[in-house]
Amino acid sequence: IEGWDLSECRFAGAHLDGSQFLNCSLRGADLRYSVLTRPRLVNVDLTCASLEKVICGEEAPLVGHKNAVNAAVVSPDGIQIMSASDDHTIRVWCTRSGKEVRCLFGHTSSVLAIRLSSDGRQLFSGGADNTVKVWDLLSGTTVSSFRGHTNSVNAVAVPADSSRVVSGSKDKTVKVWSLSSGKLERTLSGHAKSVNAVAITPDGARIASGSSDKTIKIWNLHSGKEEFNLCGHGDGVNAVTFSADGLRVVSGSSDKSIRVWNLMLGMEERRFDGHVNSVLSVCFSSDGSRVVSGSADSAVKVWNLYSGMEERNLCGHTDSVNAVALSHDDSRIASASSDKTIKVWNLRSG
């Protein structure tokens, strides 16, 4: 592969061989191009005196959805990725081949949220058809369907024992459903606007909900009582996630910021600024040392919780990044976008 300056019809100075490449593309007018190799994207800088290969870690994208992809999760073994879309489908992908292995049909409108059981056997989804569904991934069939929300289900969450599913809705409520009885256990009311995000601690003791009313509420699941009302964001809260130990919550907002809240103190502990548009998704690394964020600015960023610094800025999507998810060993990030693709970023590539 050779780089040529077409404005002057001359060789631009870099030569790359020995790679099995699928395609390449120019990156603007800065004399850089990208080579999509197996299995990842390599950026080549033609302005360097010698060949420079910078491994960004972007693997071949997962392509197949017909509309915006709203959510993505990684299986516990890292072998599969599940994605949900405005095309009304949930798709299952093999991370090794990049191929779609199953497509789940059942929602009658956009699928807005998905979560996996801890054993990876069941998938939970919420949609703009106001329903929460439980899927058996082995058979690809719907096991249960919960109805009770009066507007779109924007978010779902499940504890480690998968005994319940929690849903957050545009109808301003959070609902807790029992999987054993198939019935509604509890409705949590208190938000003044749409509930855009929900999370639950691994032990199932606490629920976090983020809302367009700019607040994050922490609820005691067993009593249904509100424990904290976390205020500080200047616009709607689009994403919330607990750390693995349940002692912190990270939130992403349309005010473009990411905030980490200490639940021992009930106050903001850290703030990350760097996105230039709404933050739509956040997640913690398994050890709680890093936060990953996705934004309407089309970027995925990795932040160090302790230093407060941005460690990585992963660019490649051409539209909003609606969801980010880490593999269980923190080696890969899956990002879902309105550009209809899911990208997989290998963090150990450099």
Backbone torsions as a table, in degrees:
resi	resn	phi	psi	omega
1	ILE	NA	128.8	178.2
2	GLU	-124.1	147.0	179.7
3	GLY	-101.0	131.2	-177.3
4	TRP	-123.6	138.9	173.6
5	ASP	-87.8	106.1	-174.3
6	LEU	-74.1	-20.1	179.9
7	SER	-70.7	-27.7	-179.4
8	GLU	-119.4	3.7	179.7
9	CYS	52.3	48.7	-179.9
10	ARG	-134.9	159.1	177.2
11	PHE	-68.6	130.4	-172.6
12	ALA	-85.6	-6.1	168.4
13	GLY	112.5	-6.0	179.5
14	ALA	-120.3	142.7	-179.2
15	HIS	-132.8	130.8	-179.0
16	LEU	-127.8	124.1	175.0
17	ASP	-137.5	176.6	179.2
18	GLY	80.3	8.6	178.7
19	SER	-115.3	138.6	170.7
20	GLN	-83.6	104.2	-175.2
21	PHE	-108.6	150.3	-179.7
22	LEU	-98.7	-41.7	175.8
23	ASN	-165.0	167.3	175.9
24	CYS	-141.4	158.6	-176.8
25	SER	-148.1	145.0	177.7
26	LEU	-75.3	147.2	176.9
27	ARG	-112.6	81.4	177.5
28	GLY	69.8	-153.4	-175.3
29	ALA	-103.1	17.6	-174.2
30	ASP	-98.1	19.6	176.5
31	LEU	57.7	41.6	171.7
32	ARG	-123.6	144.9	173.8
33	TYR	-136.4	163.8	-178.1
34	SER	-116.8	140.0	177.8
35	VAL	-117.9	119.3	178.7
36	LEU	-87.7	102.2	-179.0
37	THR	-101.7	171.8	170.2
38	ARG	-92.0	120.5	5.1
39	PRO	-112.0	20.3	-173.7
40	ARG	-142.6	171.6	-178.8
41	LEU	-90.0	130.2	178.1
42	VAL	-112.7	129.2	175.5
43	ASN	-94.7	128.7	-180.0
44	VAL	-115.6	126.1	-177.9
45	ASP	-96.5	110.9	-176.7
46	LEU	-78.9	-8.9	-179.0
47	THR	-84.2	-11.2	-178.4
48	CYS	-76.8	149.2	178.9
49	ALA	-67.1	-33.8	176.4
50	SER	-121.8	162.1	-177.2
51	LEU	-61.8	128.9	177.6
52	GLU	-124.0	119.9	177.1
53	LYS	-109.3	119.0	179.0
54	VAL	-111.8	113.7	-178.7
55	ILE	-79.4	111.2	179.4
56	CYS	-80.9	-21.6	179.6
57	GLY	89.1	5.1	178.9
58	GLU	-81.6	119.3	177.3
59	GLU	-87.5	172.6	-178.2
60	ALA	-56.7	131.1	-176.4
61	PRO	-68.2	155.4	176.4
62	LEU	-95.3	115.3	-172.0
63	VAL	-122.2	132.8	179.2
64	GLY	170.3	-27.3	177.5
65	HIS	-66.6	148.1	-177.9
66	LYS	-95.7	-5.2	-179.1
67	ASN	-150.8	-174.3	-176.7
68	ALA	-53.2	140.1	176.0
69	VAL	-98.0	122.5	-172.0
70	ASN	-98.5	-21.2	-174.3
71	ALA	-154.6	154.9	176.7
72	ALA	-152.7	144.5	174.4
73	VAL	-137.6	153.7	179.5
74	VAL	-109.6	135.5	179.3
75	SER	-65.0	155.3	-178.5
76	PRO	-56.1	-32.8	179.7
77	ASP	-88.3	-1.9	177.7
78	GLY	75.7	3.3	-175.3
79	ILE	-82.6	-26.5	-177.5
80	GLN	-128.1	153.4	171.7
81	ILE	-125.2	135.0	174.8
82	MET	-108.6	140.7	-178.7
83	SER	-136.0	152.3	-178.0
84	ALA	-128.4	144.6	-168.3
85	SER	-141.7	163.1	171.3
86	ASP	-66.1	-10.9	178.4
87	ASP	-81.9	9.9	175.7
88	HIS	78.4	5.5	-175.7
89	THR	-114.1	160.2	166.9
90	ILE	-117.7	130.2	-178.4
91	ARG	-119.0	145.8	178.9
92	VAL	-112.4	129.2	-174.7
93	TRP	-120.7	145.8	171.4
94	CYS	-89.5	122.7	-176.7
95	THR	-72.1	-23.8	-178.2
96	ARG	-76.1	-43.0	-177.8
97	SER	-95.6	-20.3	-174.9
98	GLY	75.9	10.8	-176.6
99	LYS	-95.6	148.9	172.5
100	GLU	-75.8	129.1	-177.5
101	VAL	-110.2	-15.8	178.5
102	ARG	-160.8	147.7	175.1
103	CYS	-128.3	124.7	-176.5
104	LEU	-101.5	124.1	178.8
105	PHE	-112.4	140.5	178.7
106	GLY	173.2	-39.2	175.3
107	HIS	-72.7	145.4	-178.6
108	THR	-101.6	6.6	176.6
109	SER	-151.8	-169.4	-178.0
110	SER	-53.6	137.2	172.1
111	VAL	-93.4	118.1	-169.2
112	LEU	-101.1	-22.0	-175.0
113	ALA	-152.5	146.2	173.2
114	ILE	-143.4	150.4	173.4
115	ARG	-144.4	150.8	179.1
116	LEU	-102.8	149.6	168.1
117	SER	-69.3	160.2	-176.1
118	SER	-63.7	-25.8	178.4
119	ASP	-91.0	-2.3	176.9
120	GLY	76.1	10.1	-176.2
121	ARG	-91.8	-26.3	-178.5
122	GLN	-120.5	146.8	177.1
123	LEU	-120.7	140.0	179.4
124	PHE	-117.3	134.9	-175.9
125	SER	-135.7	152.5	174.8
126	GLY	-129.4	143.9	-174.6
127	GLY	-137.9	171.4	177.0
128	ALA	-72.8	-4.1	173.8
129	ASP	-87.2	11.8	175.3
130	ASN	72.7	12.9	-176.7
131	THR	-113.3	156.7	169.1
132	VAL	-113.3	130.2	-178.8
133	LYS	-122.3	148.3	174.9
134	VAL	-116.2	129.7	-174.3
135	TRP	-118.6	141.8	168.5
136	ASP	-91.5	114.3	-173.8
137	LEU	-72.6	-24.7	179.6
138	LEU	-68.1	-43.5	-178.9
139	SER	-93.9	-19.9	-178.0
140	GLY	76.0	20.9	-177.2
141	THR	-110.3	159.6	177.0
142	THR	-80.9	126.5	179.2
143	VAL	-89.3	-43.7	-178.8
144	SER	-144.1	156.4	174.7
145	SER	-139.7	122.6	-177.7
146	PHE	-105.0	129.5	178.2
147	ARG	-123.9	137.7	-178.2
148	GLY	173.1	-28.8	174.8
149	HIS	-70.4	148.8	-179.6
150	THR	-105.3	8.9	176.1
151	ASN	-155.0	-178.0	-175.1
152	SER	-52.1	139.6	172.5
153	VAL	-91.0	108.6	-173.7
154	ASN	-87.7	-20.9	-172.3
155	ALA	-154.4	149.0	173.6
156	VAL	-137.6	154.5	177.4
157	ALA	-150.6	151.7	178.8
158	VAL	-137.4	143.5	174.7
159	PRO	-75.8	175.5	-176.5
160	ALA	-63.1	-32.1	-178.2
161	ASP	-87.0	-0.3	177.8
162	SER	53.4	31.4	-179.6
163	SER	-80.7	-20.2	-177.5
164	ARG	-140.2	163.3	167.5
165	VAL	-129.2	135.0	-179.9
166	VAL	-107.5	136.4	-179.6
167	SER	-129.0	144.4	176.0
168	GLY	-120.8	139.8	-169.1
169	SER	-133.8	159.9	173.0
170	LYS	-64.6	-13.5	177.8
171	ASP	-79.4	7.4	174.1
172	LYS	81.8	4.6	-176.7
173	THR	-113.8	160.4	169.2
174	VAL	-115.1	131.2	179.8
175	LYS	-120.9	144.9	178.0
176	VAL	-116.3	123.3	-176.0
177	TRP	-114.6	138.0	177.2
178	SER	-89.0	127.8	179.3
179	LEU	-77.5	-27.1	-179.2
180	SER	-73.7	-41.5	-178.8
181	SER	-94.4	-20.1	-177.2
182	GLY	73.9	17.6	-175.9
183	LYS	-116.8	160.8	175.3
184	LEU	-71.8	125.4	178.7
185	GLU	-90.2	-40.2	-172.0
186	ARG	-160.8	145.1	171.1
187	THR	-116.6	126.0	179.6
188	LEU	-103.1	116.8	-178.2
189	SER	-117.1	145.3	-179.7
190	GLY	163.9	-26.3	177.5
191	HIS	-74.3	146.5	-178.0
192	ALA	-91.3	-13.2	179.9
193	LYS	-140.2	-174.0	-177.1
194	SER	-50.3	137.2	170.9
195	VAL	-89.8	114.9	-173.7
196	ASN	-97.9	-18.6	-174.7
197	ALA	-150.9	144.5	172.2
198	VAL	-138.3	151.8	175.5
199	ALA	-146.2	158.1	179.1
200	ILE	-137.6	142.6	177.9
201	THR	-67.0	153.4	-178.7
202	PRO	-54.9	-34.0	180.0
203	ASP	-83.2	-2.3	177.0
204	GLY	75.4	13.9	-175.6
205	ALA	-83.3	-31.7	-175.5
206	ARG	-129.4	148.9	174.8
207	ILE	-120.7	140.1	170.7
208	ALA	-113.5	139.0	176.8
209	SER	-132.2	135.7	178.2
210	GLY	-115.0	140.2	-169.8
211	SER	-135.0	160.7	172.6
212	SER	-65.9	-9.8	176.5
213	ASP	-81.0	7.7	174.5
214	LYS	80.8	5.7	-177.0
215	THR	-113.9	159.7	168.3
216	ILE	-117.4	127.3	177.6
217	LYS	-109.0	138.5	174.7
218	ILE	-109.6	124.4	-174.8
219	TRP	-115.7	144.5	168.2
220	ASN	-83.7	117.2	-173.3
221	LEU	-64.4	-38.0	-174.0
222	HIS	-74.3	-38.5	-179.5
223	SER	-92.8	-21.5	-176.2
224	GLY	77.4	7.8	-178.1
225	LYS	-86.1	145.5	174.7
226	GLU	-78.8	123.1	-179.4
227	GLU	-93.0	-40.2	179.4
228	PHE	-138.7	147.6	168.4
229	ASN	-122.6	100.7	-172.2
230	LEU	-89.6	116.9	-177.4
231	CYS	-116.2	147.1	179.4
232	GLY	161.2	-32.1	177.4
233	HIS	-67.3	146.1	-179.0
234	GLY	-94.8	1.7	178.3
235	ASP	-154.3	-177.9	-175.8
236	GLY	-56.5	147.1	177.5
237	VAL	-94.5	123.3	-175.1
238	ASN	-103.0	-18.4	-173.5
239	ALA	-151.1	141.0	172.8
240	VAL	-142.7	145.0	176.6
241	THR	-150.3	140.5	174.0
242	PHE	-84.9	150.3	166.9
243	SER	-71.4	164.3	-175.6
244	ALA	-61.8	-30.6	179.3
245	ASP	-87.1	-3.0	177.3
246	GLY	74.9	8.0	-175.6
247	LEU	-93.1	-11.4	179.4
248	ARG	-133.7	154.6	171.2
249	VAL	-127.2	136.0	172.8
250	VAL	-109.4	141.7	-178.3
251	SER	-132.0	147.9	175.6
252	GLY	-123.1	142.6	-170.0
253	SER	-136.6	161.3	173.1
254	SER	-69.5	-6.7	173.8
255	ASP	-80.9	5.7	175.7
256	LYS	78.8	2.9	-177.6
257	SER	-106.0	160.0	172.4
258	ILE	-119.2	132.6	-179.1
259	ARG	-128.1	141.9	176.6
260	VAL	-110.5	128.9	-175.2
261	TRP	-113.3	131.4	177.5
262	ASN	-90.8	115.7	-175.3
263	LEU	-82.7	-9.2	171.4
264	MET	-72.1	-32.9	-177.7
265	LEU	-105.1	-18.3	-178.2
266	GLY	69.6	35.3	-176.9
267	MET	-147.8	165.7	179.7
268	GLU	-69.2	133.4	-178.0
269	GLU	-108.7	-33.3	-175.9
270	ARG	-153.1	146.5	176.4
271	ARG	-130.3	135.5	176.3
272	PHE	-115.0	128.5	175.5
273	ASP	-124.2	138.9	-178.9
274	GLY	171.5	-30.0	174.8
275	HIS	-71.3	149.9	-178.8
276	VAL	-108.5	11.2	174.7
277	ASN	-152.5	-179.4	-175.4
278	SER	-52.2	138.4	172.5
279	VAL	-88.6	120.6	-171.4
280	LEU	-105.3	-17.7	-177.4
281	SER	-154.1	145.3	177.0
282	VAL	-143.3	154.4	170.6
283	CYS	-155.1	154.1	176.3
284	PHE	-92.7	149.3	166.5
285	SER	-70.9	163.9	-175.3
286	SER	-62.6	-31.6	179.3
287	ASP	-91.5	0.8	177.2
288	GLY	75.6	8.8	-176.1
289	SER	-88.3	-16.4	-177.1
290	ARG	-134.5	154.2	175.9
291	VAL	-124.0	136.3	175.2
292	VAL	-111.1	138.1	-178.6
293	SER	-132.9	148.7	173.8
294	GLY	-125.2	144.5	-170.0
295	SER	-137.5	161.8	173.4
296	ALA	-66.8	-9.5	175.7
297	ASP	-81.9	3.7	176.5
298	SER	78.5	6.6	-178.3
299	ALA	-102.5	152.0	169.2
300	VAL	-112.9	129.3	-179.3
301	LYS	-124.1	148.1	175.3
302	VAL	-116.8	128.7	-175.1
303	TRP	-119.1	144.2	175.0
304	ASN	-92.7	118.9	-175.1
305	LEU	-63.2	-36.1	-173.1
306	TYR	-81.5	-40.3	179.7
307	SER	-86.3	-22.2	-176.6
308	GLY	78.3	8.8	-175.0
309	MET	-96.1	151.1	171.4
310	GLU	-78.7	123.1	-177.9
311	GLU	-94.5	-35.2	-178.2
312	ARG	-143.8	146.0	173.0
313	ASN	-127.4	105.0	-173.3
314	LEU	-99.3	112.3	-177.3
315	CYS	-112.2	142.4	-179.9
316	GLY	170.8	-30.9	175.2
317	HIS	-71.5	153.3	-179.5
318	THR	-111.1	8.3	177.8
319	ASP	-153.3	-177.0	-176.0
320	SER	-51.9	139.4	171.9
321	VAL	-94.3	108.7	-172.3
322	ASN	-89.1	-19.3	-178.0
323	ALA	-154.9	145.6	171.8
324	VAL	-132.5	145.0	178.3
325	ALA	-146.6	140.2	177.5
326	LEU	-100.0	145.3	170.2
327	SER	-68.3	161.7	-174.3
328	HIS	-64.1	-26.0	177.8
329	ASP	-95.0	8.1	177.7
330	ASP	62.9	17.8	-177.6
331	SER	-86.7	-21.0	-176.9
332	ARG	-136.4	148.1	172.1
333	ILE	-114.6	134.0	169.8
334	ALA	-105.4	131.2	179.5
335	SER	-125.8	134.6	-178.1
336	ALA	-112.3	139.5	-169.9
337	SER	-137.0	158.6	172.6
338	SER	-68.5	-8.4	175.5
339	ASP	-79.6	8.3	174.8
340	LYS	79.3	8.2	-177.8
341	THR	-118.4	161.2	167.5
342	ILE	-116.4	128.9	177.1
343	LYS	-109.6	146.6	177.5
344	VAL	-117.6	125.4	-176.1
345	TRP	-111.5	122.9	179.4
346	ASN	-90.5	105.6	-174.8
347	LEU	-74.4	-13.1	-179.8
348	ARG	-94.0	4.4	179.8
349	SER	-84.8	-13.7	-178.6
350	GLY	139.7	NA	NA
